[in-house]
Amino acid sequence: MLTHFSRITVFVLGAGYALIRPTVPFILVCLFAILLDAISAWRLARRVKENHNANDGKFKSEYLRRIFSTFLMICLVVVLCHFIDRYVITFVDMNLANVVSGAFCFVQLLSILENESSLNDASWAVQIQKILVDKAKRHFNIDFKDNTPKNQDHGNI
């Protein structure tokens, strides 16, 4: 038998889920994009460790915190866009949640391509590096052409 408090809690949770239910597919697609980006970043860290020993190549809890923070923020933004589309701008069907989810997934796709093309000698990776950023150089602060840190002091005063 449910107590009065339990009934209210179940009602509030059910009503909250009913409000955000239309955004669940968008949130799941964004979660998939975040997970693929995290996997590609981990693969880049492994390549850096194997090729240059400039990183430990491990997945750290700080990375998980950043992934969770990003996921929480995109969930809130998608739900907010859905509410704006449904309750504020009712005279035009703009599908803001679709647009925001698509833009977020596009940014994640670019990040995945940057991760996969960094420290990769494949022809497609070389072509992509002409357009995108080499994340190995940016995140590890190492110029892999001469294998020395960019900010290393060479004894000059």
Secondary structure as GFF3:
##gff-version 3
##sequence-region A 1 157
A	DSSP	alpha_helix	4	20	.	.	.	ID=ss1
A	DSSP	three_ten_helix	21	23	.	.	.	ID=ss2
A	DSSP	alpha_helix	24	52	.	.	.	ID=ss3
A	DSSP	alpha_helix	61	83	.	.	.	ID=ss4
A	DSSP	pi_helix	84	88	.	.	.	ID=ss5
A	DSSP	alpha_helix	96	117	.	.	.	ID=ss6
A	DSSP	alpha_helix	123	129	.	.	.	ID=ss7
A	DSSP	alpha_helix	135	140	.	.	.	ID=ss8
A	DSSP	beta_strand	142	143	.	.	.	ID=ss9
A	DSSP	beta_strand	148	149	.	.	.	ID=ss10
###
